[in-house]
Amino acid sequence: MAIPILPIIDRQTGQVQFAAEGRWCTRYVADPLQLERLIARCSRRPAFDPDTSELLLVVPAAGNPAGRRHAFSLAKFPSPGALAKVES
């Protein structure tokens, strides 16, 4: 089931952040500029589907009263913490 969200998009890194089900989520999108353009034109609030890890958008389209659906695949963004611990 898709969860309505309000994403924050970093154009440089492709990082997408949003609150869903009471926790803060960070994911990565391959084309942040395209995502930003479509979100600006959305007719409904974007929704995140945790089962498929997709951000779902509905954008108005000529001749299509329901709008055109777009899905952006979101990948888990790697943690900024160190991968290994150095002991001295």
N, C-alpha and C positions, 0 to 999 in steps of 0.2 A: 504494500500500500504506500503510495507516494505521500510525502510530508511537505506541506507548503513551507517555503523558506524565503529568506531575504539574503542572498549571498553577497559577500564582499570579494571582489576580484582584484588580484595584483596583476597588472598588465605585463610587468617585467618577468616574473617567475611563473605565472600561470596558476598561482596558488588561489584556491577558492575556499573561503571560510564562511561558516554559517552555524546557527544554533538549530539543533534538531533533537527532539525528545529529551529536552532538559540538559543536553551536553553540547559542548563546542566541538565542531568537526572541521578538519582541515583536509582538503583534497587537492588534486592537481588536474588541470585541463590543458589539452594540447594547443588549443587556439583561443586564448583569453580575449583577444580583440573581437573575434566573431561572436563569442558568447556575450560580451558587453553590448555589442550592437543589437543583438536579438533581444536581450533583456530590456533594453531601452524601448523596444517596440512591442513588448508582450501585452496581450490583452488580459492575461490572468497572472496571478502570482506564480513564480517558478516553484517547482516541486522536486524534491529529492526522493528517489526510489532506492532505499537501502538494499533491497534484494538484488538489483542489477547494477547498483552504484552509478546511476544515471541522473543527470539534471534534466528535467522535462520542462519544455517551454511551449507556449501556444502563442503564435504570432498571427495577426490578422492577414488575410490574403484575399485578393480580388476574386470574386466568384465562389468563395468558400466561407459561408457565414460562421462556421465553427472555428475557422482559423487553421493554420498549418502547424502541425506538431513537429518539434525539433527535440532531439535527445543528444546530450553531450555526455560522453563517458568520463567519469571522474575516477582518478587513480589515487590511492593513498599516498600522501606526500611523506617523504622520509623525515624522520625525526631530526631536529637540528642538533641533538645531543651527540656526544662522542660514541663511536661504535666499539671502541676498546678503551680499557682503563690502563694507564701506565703507572706501575708501582715502582717506587724508588727504594 
